[in-house]
Amino acid sequence: MFGLAAPVLAQSSFESTYTSVEPEHCRTIPSAAGRTPETGGPEQHLMTCPGVFTYALQVEESERPYVTVVTPDKTESRLHLLPYASGFSTLGPRAEWRVARIDNRQQPTALILRINEATDPSQLPMPPISRLVVSRVSANGQACVVGAVPPGAQQNELARQMADRARTMPCIRED
């Protein structure tokens, strides 16, 4: 891998494509239903949701969401969302894929997910803190979180700008 330069992409070469992560657009994996074995806590739902091209997202929701990017060759990369999804968090209804033309092929380069975090569950239904988490999606099948955009003006545009630079950003590692 050393010595190989990533293709340079002009900002205008990126496009957004959206896919749903809502249960009615995903396939539930039945074996995930029931109580969590570790805690006996609430039911967890594991779903496989279509992504762009032949990518998919595996979504597991309980008190917080867990997302795994699945590539066309079935490589799985679980995204490190815990720093942005503590407490009682939910995933937004759709995923935004940033797609670019590389070597005359359209392929995803980044993924933007909305994480809605309730900071104090005893105060529900209070408005959640809504962050956009940006992940790099590499041609070799690996995906990782590279950053997040906090709530604020132009949050969507800032997340897209980060996503378009994701190929050159380091992964945020689990502690």
N, C-alpha and C positions, 0 to 999 in steps of 0.2 A: 504494500500500500504506500510506502514511502516513495517520494519522488513523483507521485502522480498528482497533478493539479486538478482541482475540481473545475468544471466548465464555468466560465464567467457568464452570468446571466444578467441581462438588462432588467431594471425594475419593471419596465412595461411588459416584459415577457411572462409575468405571473398573472394567473387568473384564479378566481375563487369558484369552487364548486361546493355545494352544500349537500349533506346527507343527514337523515334523521337518526336520532338515537332514542326515539320514543318507542315504547313497547309495541304499539300497533304496527310499526314498520320493521320490527326486528323479530328474530326467531328465538323463543325462549328455550333454554337448555334445561329439560325437566329435572335432571339429577341435582340441580342447584337449589331446588325448593326445600323449605323446611327450616328448622332452627340451626343456628351456627353451632358446630360441634364444640368449639372452644368455650363459648359462653352460654350457650342455650338461648342466646339473644334473638332478636327479630329475624324474620325470614330474609334471606338474600336472594336476589334475582340475578341470574346470569343469562345474558342475551348475546346473540351474535347479530350485529347490524351491518347492512351493506355499506361499503365505503365507495370510493371512486375506483373506476376500472375494476379490477378483481381484488382489491383490498377489502378488508372488513375490520370492524371494531368489535371486540368482546367487551361488554359492559356489565359490571357487577355492582349492584347498589345495595347497600345496607344503611348504616349511619353515614357513610361517605362513599363516594363513587370510586371504582377502580376501572381503569381502561387499559386494554391491551390492543396494540395495532397488529393485525395479521396480514402478512403480505401474500401476493399471489402464490408463492411457493410454500406457504404455510409457516413461515418464520414468524415467531411471536415476540413482541417487545412490550413488556408491561411499563406503562408510564408512571413516573414517580410524582404522583399528585398530592401526597399527604401534606406537604408544606402549604398547599393552597386549598385543602379540603378537610381541615380539621373540624371537630365537632359534628354537627348535623348538617351535612352538605349534600347538594344534589347537582346533577349534571344538567346543563341547559338542554333544550330540545333538539338541537342540531349541531353537527360538526361542520366546521369550515375547513376545507382542504385547499391549500395553495398548490397550484399545478403549474408546471413550466414545460416548455419544449426543450428536451435535452437529447442530443444525438438523433434528431428528427422523430422523437417519440414524446408524447405527452406523458408526464409522470408526476406523482405527488412529491412535493419537496417539504411540505410542512402541514401541520394540523393545528387548528385553533379550537379549543373547547372552553365553554363557559362553565365556571364552577360557582354555584350560589351557596354561600356559607351563612348559616344562622349562627351568630356569635353567642347568643344566650338562648338555649332551647326552652328555658322556662318562660321566655318572653314571646314565644311563637304565637301568632303569625307576624312577627316583626319583619320588616324588609331585610332581605339578606344582603351581605356584601357580595358583589358579583365581580369576579375576576375572570380575565381571559388568559388561559394557559396556552403557551405556544410550544409545540414540539417539532423537532426536526424529523423528517422521514427520509432516510437515505436509500439510495439505489441498491445498496447491499442488503436491504431488508431490516436494518436496525432503525429504531425510533427512540427518541429520548426527549425529555423536557429541557428546553433551553431558557425559559423565562416566563414571566407573567406580567400582565398589565393590570394595575389596580383600577378601581372605578374612577371615572373622571371624564372630562371633555375629550372627545375624539378617541375614546377607548378602542373602538373597532379599527380605526385607521392605524393607530399606534401598534395594535396587535398584528395587523397585516404587514406593516413595515418590519417588525421584528421577525415575522414568519419569512419574509423575503430575504432576510439576512441569516436565517437559521442554519443554513448549510455551513456557515463559517463560525458559528457560535459553539462554545463548549457545552456539553451536557451537564445538567445539574445532577450531581450524584446523591444517592441515598446516604444518610449519615450512619 
